Amino acid sequence: MSQAQIVDKRGIVAKKATLEKVADGFSFTEGPAVNRAGDVYFTDQPNDRIIKWSFFTGETSVFMENAGRSNGMFFDRMGNLITCADMENELWEIDAKGNKKVLIENYQGKKLNGPNDLWVAPNGGIYITDPLYKRDYWTRNPEMLQDGEHLYYLSPDRVQFFRVDEKLVKPNGIIGTPDGKKLYVADIGDNKTYVYDIEEDGYLRNRKLFVEMGSDGMTLDHRGNLYLTGKGVTVFNQKGEQIAHIPIDANWTANVTFGGPQRKTLFITAMDAFYSLEMNVRGTH
């Protein structure tokens, strides 16, 4: 495949590594999430299914049909796949056999706009972005029912569900640090990404502008570098300095995660395809 030059100022990409197209023929790929074994699950959202890439075989297969048009996904420590089920604006928990449990159906009696992306904190709490993207397949609520596009938190015991930031234009990509102390959230509607300090009760404080760039999905590596998506993958160090750019032959790069048993392969969902790139750094989740 043709590709532009990878820019890598800090040697995070493995020497002589090239971007590989792992699989294609999908409609729109999203939500890559890695399980404990290093397998990567991602969504073919318009076709309403979740795809599994197996580390051992290097092949993809359908894990689940009728997947609620899942978007962003993340594995919890129990091995359950938590998904933003876009069809009815819900949050699902899916076990290894594909059995689903609805965790969130509404906020204060009203449907959410459409949970888009999430991160499961080390304590089991879940942060959820809820932007509004109008969809022609909505069966119940073609317009926004919430009073804005907000950031939410679901407590580890699944009892409390509350807003943690109501001052974002259109929150989208989200990821937290493995120690559970910091949270990064992209406001794609304002072309900004913020970093917060996480309190023990799940509330956030000290919101700071991290970079003047929004993002669809995102991930972190063990050096604390943040990977943002949209036009390829753009990487920033902990100071907010751009250190790398990975171009993709696609109109839009939706999301990114590290996979494989050692978390040293970067996996990228972009339009109709699923890509990989060998790295010198490893993922944190």
Secondary structure, DSSP 8 states (H G I E B T S, - for coil): ------EESS--B-TT---EEEE---S-EEEEEE-TTS-EEEEEGGGTEEEEE-TTT--EEEEEES-TTEEEEEE-TTS-EEEEETTTTEEEEE-TTS-EEEEES-BTTB--S---EEEE-TTS-EEEEE-----TT-SS-SS--SSS-EEEEE-TTS--EEEEE---SSEEEEEE-TTSSEEEEEETTTTEEEEEEE-TTS-EEEEEEEES---SSEEEBTT--EEEESSSEEEE-TTS-EEEEE--SSS---EEEEESTTS-EEEEEETTEEEEEEBSS-B--
